[in-house]
Amino acid sequence: MGVIEAARAAAKERRARVVLPEMGEDERTGEAAARLRAEGLAEPVALAEPSEALAQVLVEARGVKPGIAERMVAKPLIRAAAMVAAGEADAMVAGAVAPTRRVIEAASLAIGLADGIAAPSSFFLMAFPDGREMVFADCAVTVDPDAEALAGIALASAASAEALLGTARVALLSYSTGTSGTGPSVDKVAGAMRLLGARGMAAEGPIQADAALNPGIAARKGAGAGDANVLVFPSLDAGNIAYKLAQELAGAQAVGPFLQGFRKPVCDLSRGATVDDIVAATVVTLALG
């Protein structure tokens, strides 16, 4: 059973509450919400009216003054995120209309980042024709992460992989395996590895992609098992190029991107998403919870 099918099965058992703040203004989102309910995958909840309780979420989480918080929760995205933070919904799915930066802003303000995460990031679930399923990060959000942000991406990606794939074997990619090469990018990856080590997280890196994926090459280079299922790229350039090459040259299906690093599940949809895309993205997002 693939990840999407497993996520659908889990969603039917859980019937989590999801707030889709755009379902009143976007026909696709409204249709997806109806399907989620009809198929027993989730319970879409209506966007709440602005309230003192939701404003209080921002007061407590961000120290915002009450008057300012009341004005902020008048905005649908922030109100939806506050609903998740307040326990009125289990996840938020948005972005069919709103740009990514607005979804991230709302989630950052009301939900906040998980412990040890310096910035939100994203991942693609990559499904290959040979049956392999992997997590690629960050391919859509973080342009040039420093060592701390890269370590946060690795931590969040490991959690995502454990939730979806059952296990996380993380590789922090570079043009250098170990100390075979030098340069600022290698130093950044090595710095991220030191931060991960201090947190007790096992990962391989800096490591070249072939050593991360091929046991024979990994053995020759003394670089672990060569069986990574989570690839963490040193920059958005590298990640975005890699996932598109995997699509075009290897026939991989790229599902996402999914936001990660927040305390509770948040999904940023593509503005070109179809009803099927929104349904699939929602069940995967709920699986991350």
Protein Blocks (a to p, Z undefined) as FASTA:
>chain_A
ZZklmmmmmmmmnopacddfklmmmmklmmmmmmmmmnopaccdddddddfklmmmmmmm
nopafklmmmmmmpmklmmmmmmmnopafbdcehjlmcfklmmmmmmmmnopaehiabdc
dddddddfkopacddddfklmmbacfklmmmmmmmmmmmmmmmnopacdddddfbehjlb
gcjklmmmmmmmmmmmmnopaceddddfklmmmmklmmmnonajopafbdcdfbfklmmm
mmmmmmmmnopaceddddehiabdcddddfkbcfklmmmmmmmmmmmZZ
